[in-house]
């Protein structure tokens, strides 16, 4: 047993400076830097997404805080949803202690390892949490020439959430990610950034530092992380609403180890991703990873028009737009 995920670091090294905002490589208005983290309270079937981004070259700060449970799944009806699309990003701000336009405050406690997450909408929704890493950031260089512009990292989130007067303890394993020095156009043009009509390869779960997986990218068994070389994903969708009910993921890593993750959706949220033409169904998932129970997520992201076409076909309505194959079986 271990309390830290072990892996061979890819080439390239992140430094303390990477906890701050990055200098954009050019003055393209669509330059983007993101900061995403989430947490959950499984006994309440409750999840919370905290997603923010800046447009550094035009001074825009935007994002949303989304709290859902099994009472409703549309973003207009969930327990809490707060979004700012075009806040002002002050010059010379520092992500190492930054309050986004939504009011969410992100503070570095220990570089690349520990962070404090704070938010307060008085009497409605507030939290004070600590995020502590259980692995070094996974940040392989990409592109030509290769450079690091994204990281993924597992951590443990602890603290307190107060929602509509109810206090809940938070203690879970959850991921964070960041991207920087990249461009993402708005609207319909954003489809090339998101992968086309549908891109639902984001799913992850961790029982602890010994057993985890991240999509079909890498797995953790016996505390050791290794990239995936072969995978298959089967999705089962709700016939009436279209959201994910069940997912089965089978993979083999480059060391020949095999993993099967079977996930059941216990609650979910459907909401637009700010400043894109994408809608995402984000689910809290109860997984079994090679038989070991683990909580995690599934991010089921679609071009808005493609989601609409899929749903209208489910309802028996005429729609001329195409729907990609292999998006899931109806149950």
MOURKA-V188317 format. One record per backbone hydrogen bond with DSSP energy under -1.0 kcal/mol. CO is the residue of the C=O (numbers start at 1). NH is the residue of the N-H. If there is no record, write none. Layout:
CO_NH ; CO_NH
This chain:
6_225 ; 15_18 ; 16_19 ; 17_20 ; 28_31 ; 30_184 ; 32_182 ; 33_54 ; 35_52 ; 36_177 ; 37_50 ; 39_48 ; 41_44 ; 41_46 ; 42_45 ; 46_41 ; 47_68 ; 48_39 ; 49_66 ; 50_37 ; 51_64 ; 52_35 ; 53_62 ; 54_33 ; 55_58 ; 55_60 ; 59_89 ; 60_55 ; 61_87 ; 62_53 ; 63_84 ; 64_51 ; 65_82 ; 66_49 ; 67_80 ; 68_47 ; 73_270 ; 74_77 ; 74_78 ; 80_67 ; 82_65 ; 84_63 ; 87_61 ; 90_93 ; 94_97 ; 96_108 ; 98_106 ; 100_103 ; 104_100 ; 105_118 ; 106_98 ; 107_116 ; 110_113 ; 110_114 ; 113_133 ; 114_109 ; 114_110 ; 115_131 ; 116_107 ; 117_129 ; 118_105 ; 119_127 ; 121_124 ; 121_125 ; 124_164 ; 125_121 ; 126_162 ; 127_119 ; 128_160 ; 129_117 ; 130_158 ; 131_115 ; 132_156 ; 134_5 ; 138_152 ; 142_147 ; 147_142 ; 149_180 ; 151_178 ; 152_138 ; 153_176 ; 154_134 ; 155_174 ; 156_132 ; 157_172 ; 158_130 ; 159_170 ; 160_128 ; 161_168 ; 162_126 ; 163_166 ; 166_163 ; 168_161 ; 170_159 ; 172_157 ; 174_155 ; 176_153 ; 177_36 ; 178_151 ; 179_34 ; 182_32 ; 187_190 ; 188_191 ; 190_194 ; 191_195 ; 191_196 ; 197_303 ; 202_299 ; 203_215 ; 204_297 ; 205_213 ; 210_223 ; 211_207 ; 211_208 ; 212_220 ; 213_205 ; 214_217 ; 214_218 ; 217_228 ; 218_214 ; 219_226 ; 220_212 ; 221_224 ; 223_6 ; 224_221 ; 226_219 ; 227_254 ; 230_252 ; 232_250 ; 234_248 ; 235_329 ; 236_245 ; 236_246 ; 237_331 ; 238_242 ; 243_238 ; 245_265 ; 246_236 ; 247_263 ; 248_234 ; 249_261 ; 250_232 ; 251_259 ; 252_229 ; 252_230 ; 253_256 ; 257_253 ; 259_251 ; 260_290 ; 261_249 ; 262_288 ; 263_247 ; 264_286 ; 267_284 ; 269_282 ; 270_75 ; 271_280 ; 273_276 ; 277_304 ; 278_273 ; 279_302 ; 280_271 ; 281_300 ; 282_269 ; 283_298 ; 284_266 ; 284_267 ; 285_296 ; 286_264 ; 287_294 ; 288_262 ; 289_292 ; 292_289 ; 294_287 ; 295_206 ; 296_285 ; 297_204 ; 298_283 ; 300_281 ; 301_199 ; 302_279 ; 303_307 ; 304_308 ; 305_309 ; 306_310 ; 307_311 ; 308_312 ; 309_313 ; 310_314 ; 311_315 ; 312_317 ; 313_316 ; 329_237
